[in-house]
Amino acid sequence: GLYPEIHNVYAAYETLGNLTVVYRNGSIIESRVYPHEDYQNAGQLWYDLPINTGEFVIQEAYFDEDFMGVWMISLLSPIFNATDDIIGMVGVDITLEELYKIIPQVSEELEQNAFILETSPNTTRILAIENPLYLGQNFTTYIASTGFTSLYEFTQQINEAEEIVTGTLRNPNGTSLHIYSMKFRNPHINWRLFILIPDTQILASTNKITIRTITISLISILVFVGILIILARSITKPIINLVNTTSEIAQGKFEQTYPDKGSKEIVQLSENFNIMIDSIRKQITQFRTLADLSPYAMVLVLLPDRVEFVNKKFQELIGYTMTENPSLADWFLKAFPDEVYREKVISHYKKILLSKKTKEVKESSITFTVRTNYGTDVDIAFRILEYDKRKVYFLMENITEQTHQENTRLRQQKLESLSIIAGGIAHDFNNILMGILGNINLLQLEDDLPVEVIQTLSSLEMAVTRARLITNQLLTFSKGGNPVKKVQQIGPLLRDSITFIMHGCKSIAHLEIPETLSSVKIDEGQISQVINNLLINAQQAMPTGGTITIAVQELDIEKSKELPISSGKYIFISIADTGPGISPEHHDKIFTPYFSLKKSGNGLGLATAYSIVQKHNGYIGFTSKVGEGTTFLIYLPVSIAPPSPSAIESTNVNSFSGKILVLDDNLTILTTLTQILTKLGFLVEGCTNGSEVITRYIQQLKLNQPYDLIIMDLTIPGGMGGKETIQELLQLDPSAVAVVSSGYSQDPIMSHYEDYGFKGVLQKPYTLSELRILLEKIFPDYSKSAT
């Protein structure tokens, strides 16, 4: 019927040049070349369109000069291989004569004229028309031959219209034409169908319709009046019942049905109405089933206040059923027990209902803290899914964990900033203390000092050493935290901490420690910080005073599940108070960062203590009983290495000799250290940049007089520090001897200096005794000769 026959089917492949397979007129299959040898597919519009676009296209109407000598349209599509690469194209040709066959069937027996136009950027062409002479012609040529200029103006005005368009035009012969136009709904073509109907045909049809209409109308009026009088009363009652039923349904009572009594029409109406209600009821059931599967809590409120539905997630999250909170006001009282906070929530809720910015309301959410039926507080993000004058849908998401993580992240950022500041302060403070301590030690090297002066200098040295412990605590708080360990006794450290912390407080401390005890390898500053934190916590747990007992033992531990440490010998330290104790519900959080039972606490003291003991290969735990007190337990592994030489063992002045190069950007430290080393017998040179160290070392190597020792500051602002300098130095001379020094002791290089090529480490501020111990290690021959 309306479908034109296909004229050609053909395929062309990129790899076959100008060879084309042609299926012609449904019977002949040929393989042939085009009329001349140099004719190529590439460059031809029918070939390039699908190849270049990679999509199905319909080529505009054209006259085929090479083959058919007729007007036609082509349907073109690319051919893809298994990997979605384009390897050729396939096409179908349809002649305009085939499209022309559609027009008589559209016109039928009426005196109407139909045609199809194709619009392109360059022209408007006739694709189908009753007179085949005009097929493929430019529409303007057709208009010029007919003189129907108003038709041309009409087609130009409606060219881009998507909907059906109608209008009335004046024919050149003086009669009127009614025009009907519709655009083809196909994204690949820009075609429009036009049908023109003379007004004489419409007038004749209208006269017939008018006579029939008047006759039928008169009869209908008489019948209607009679029926109206008879059925008025029988219709009124069912309508009233319908109104009452719909009112009930409007209030959410979907169990209502419409009675199926009355006339046949009323019964039919009631059946249809009940089917509709049943459909609504099923949709509500489906909605509630889906809502119960939602990971979010959902609430439906029928305004002004009635809670109509809550899903299972709401009941799990909040702990209330719908019957326990029949109204929103009931739930607000339980969810927001604080009156001020509740008024804030209600005020925001009312603003939402009064807001006219529906889209903004739906796209936004607000977070409130809600008290659940379990007695816990959760952070809930409220979002309005839908609201109108009758109902409000709430979506509620539990974001307590996200809020906690965000608060933790913000605290972590603040602590990271503080740690950087603390590290910088400690570094600068240690450099200042180094300058003070260096000058004290320089005075101690003077001969024939009065006893009072010697005692005063010793007191000053002890004060600076104690200040060093404070800066070490700052460094432990800052980033890093790697301990710089040395073998020592735990007793002096405990006594110093007790004296320092317990001074002036209401509580009493007792130290129970054996006379003989093995040594431990520890970072003195870090373990002091642990002991200090525990003593401070014990004090604060007993604001009115109490007893703190510090007991020390040496234990031989066998590996067990109770203690997560290796078997071996340990120094066991217990610190017990007589405070109120810790509630069992908090036991598993005691060492958690940011958890604190004190209003002013930051929750970092015990977390830091735990981290420090872990880095010493030890263990820290606690026992507590409410009403009796808390005992913290520390296990530190015994060291099999001998204790580091003490200051007393190194008080005798040794006569050293050798050449030392000192690198430090602080001129006070550089000058003081140079003077001390000179007094000890060394030939000393100083410089302030690592590049200068390399230059001088090369010069001395050429003279075959290398430095015996280089003391390098780890950090040189704006220049080469110790880390970079030692790398270049060892490449020049693998036997070079260097020691690293820094006021920032938590740098990994300070605790693992040997991994970087250093022979020793000096943690600023260091004493004359510590310097001598290191020099005796570097120059053992001098140490032996001194003894």
Buried (B, 14 or more C-beta within 10 A) or exposed (E): EEEBEBBBBBBBBBEEEBEBBBBBEEEEEEEEEBEEEEEEBEEBEBBBBBBEEEEEBBBBBBEBEEBBEBBBBBBBBBBEEEEEEBEBBBBBBBBBBBBBBBBEEBBEEEEBBBBBBBBEEEBBBBBBBBEEEBBBBBBEEBBEEEEBEBBBEBBEEBBEEEEEBEBEBEBEEEEBBBBBBBBEEEEEBBBBBBBBBBBEEEEEEEEEEEEEEEEEEEEEEEEEEEEEEEEEEEBEEBEEBBEEBBEEBEEBEBEBEBEBEBEEEBBEBBEEBBEEBEEEBEEEEEBBEEBBEEEBBBBBBBEEEBBBBBBBBBBEBBBBEBEBBEEBEBBBEBBBEEEEBBEEBBEEBEEBBEEEEEEEBBEEBEBBBBBBBEEEEBBBBBBBEEBEEEBBBBBBBBBBEEBEEEEEEEBEEEBEEBBEEBBEBBBBBBBBBBBBBBBBBBBBBEEEBEEEEEEBBEEBBEBBBEBBBBBBBBBBBBEBBBBBBBBBBBBEBBEBBBEBBBEEBEBEBEBEBEEEBBBBBBBBBBBBBBBBBBBBBBBBBBEEEBBBBBBBEBEEBEEEEEBEBEEBBBBBBBBBBBBBBBEEEEEEBBBEBBBBBEEEBBBBBBBBBBBBBEBBBBBBBBBBEEEBBBBBBBBBBBBEEEBBBEBEEBEEBBEBEBBBBBBBBBEBBBBBBBBBBEBBBBEBBBBBBBBBBBEBBEEBBEEEEBBBBBBBBBBBEEBBBBBBBBEBBBEEBEEBBBBBBBBBBBBEBBBEBEEBBBBBBBBBBBBBBBBBBBBBBBBEEBBEEBE
